[in-house]
Amino acid sequence: MTTEESIKSNKDDEKFNDDRINIPVIKYFWQASPLAGSKSTSINKFLRKISCFDHFSDFELYTFSKFLHLRNYAPQEIVFKEGDGGFGFYLILDGTIDIFTKHSSISADDELNLITQLSKFDYFGELSLLEQQNRRNATAITAKNATLLTIYKPDLEELIERSPVVGAKLLQGLSTIVSKRLNAIALELKLSKEKIKKLEENANKEEV
Amino acid sequence: MQIKKKYKGNTYRLIFFASIVLLIFGVFFNLSRIMIPFGIAYILSLMIQPLRRSLYSVSLRKKTLSVLMAMVVGFMFFYPVVQGIKTISDEAHKIEYYLPKLERYLREKYSSFEKEVYDRFNYEITTNPVDKLVEFGQMSTKSVFIYLPAIVTSLLEWGFIIPLFLFFILRDGRKVRFRFLKLVPNNIVERTYYLFHQFNTKFGDYIFAKFIEAAIVGTVITTGLLIIGYPFAFLLGVVAAITNILPYIGPIVGFLPAVIIGLVDQNPNTTMGAMVLLYVIANVIDLALVFPILVSKIVNLHPMVVVLSVILGSQFAGIVGMIISIPMAAFFKLLFIELYRELYSDSYSS
């Protein structure tokens, strides 16, 4: 190596050293080590397994995880009730959640209808982040001890301001969930209409 | 299935959470030396939210931003205090010259009024309110000068403490909020967070909007008074800006000193008509443009509620109470709506 070249390489080194060290990235790589087993890394690994975060990079998941609240629930504890104002999106880190709806929206009785049971890696309450004044359309009750990760609306707003890319990706993920559900409902509606039509035709034939 | 079982843990958590909140408030309200600078720092942190948002968009890191904001606020406190000592002494000299003038003017007017009453109704007024007024004025001026060193000392103390509090609120605010939310029982966490967020947003936006509104009114009045060559243009502009923060009565209170100066200063160059027109224009700009665009969207309250809340605010906490009463009223309205929904809605709890 000539003297000129060595001076140039030294200058390059100096330039490299002058660059600002990004502490959060170093912290992330440190925590992402397979040997490390902190709570934040286990949350990142958990988030990686959820379908709506498929398009998140590892660092984006790490950024997103900093806006999540970890909450523990006892068995038979109400997470939210039908008709309540919705403000949070829940991810099931551990445990089982029963989702109920009222028998009829008109009746005032307390009878509930179990519609589904959600377990680890499932999520619910996503509409509350998308709608301005959301009202819960079902009741969520823990079937056994549960640990939930939650993102509330103000945190989403802060996430969008602080990390617009992560915020946009989260909203994209939520929109995908909603569009999938809408498609499923549309298909269900189509099938129901066809069934009704057939039943009507059969009834007409019988009358004739 | 029926929801009959009530998870008892939430009741204990609620009691614990309410005790913690009461304890914090109790300590704060009994330690005014901490409460006032902390309250100001908190309001400042809410006020600079819009600025924070725009600075985040240029990828400024949170710690850098916190240091920057603390420095700006520190400078904003120190500069006026240091500069203010000179201005106060200058203005005090001017007041020394103006107060006897005001006294003479009041005595002249009062004696002519007394004479007129005697001529018309043959009745002699024995009491002299001007003496009492002058005595009150002298006492007030004296008390201001007695308390001035204490005020300057506390302002300098605030100059250190407020930027420090602001720095920590900006840097660790989210962390503290997250930890505090862990104490909230599961069944009310969403509503508590929603109300807390609404309170912060309304409060910060309202104070920020009022600050902008006051700055606009102050600038219009100062510039206008300088153009028409009215005395005390800067001081009157500042008074108009500060009093403008008070709704409804603020513009009138801000207008009175200008009228008094105009009456006392019997200078042929002093144009009272132009001054009155200027105050009218400034308030029309405020009422027709600034208020509807900036303030009214933030707090959607009935004018009667606004007036009542300002009166109540002034009774409990003086001028500060008058300023914060409107966002507080907006918050209580929101709280009332939420409680009403909870108690009277047709959900399962009913």
Chai-1 contact restraints between the chains, C-beta under 6 A:
chainA,res_idxA,chainB,res_idxB,connection_type,confidence,min_distance_angstrom,max_distance_angstrom,comment,restraint_id
A,Y73,B,N186,contact,1.0,0.0,6.0,A-B,restraint_1
A,A74,B,Y7,contact,1.0,0.0,6.0,A-B,restraint_2
A,A74,B,G9,contact,1.0,0.0,6.0,A-B,restraint_3
A,Q76,B,K5,contact,1.0,0.0,6.0,A-B,restraint_4
A,E77,B,Y7,contact,1.0,0.0,6.0,A-B,restraint_5
A,K81,B,S347,contact,1.0,0.0,6.0,A-B,restraint_6
A,K81,B,Y348,contact,1.0,0.0,6.0,A-B,restraint_7
A,G83,B,S345,contact,1.0,0.0,6.0,A-B,restraint_8
A,G83,B,S347,contact,1.0,0.0,6.0,A-B,restraint_9
A,F87,B,E190,contact,1.0,0.0,6.0,A-B,restraint_10
A,F87,B,Y194,contact,1.0,0.0,6.0,A-B,restraint_11
A,G88,B,E190,contact,1.0,0.0,6.0,A-B,restraint_12
A,D110,B,Q2,contact,1.0,0.0,6.0,A-B,restraint_13
A,D110,B,Y348,contact,1.0,0.0,6.0,A-B,restraint_14
A,L112,B,M1,contact,1.0,0.0,6.0,A-B,restraint_15
A,Y152,B,Y193,contact,1.0,0.0,6.0,A-B,restraint_16
A,P154,B,H197,contact,1.0,0.0,6.0,A-B,restraint_17
A,E161,B,R53,contact,1.0,0.0,6.0,A-B,restraint_18
A,E161,B,Y56,contact,1.0,0.0,6.0,A-B,restraint_19
A,R162,B,Y56,contact,1.0,0.0,6.0,A-B,restraint_20
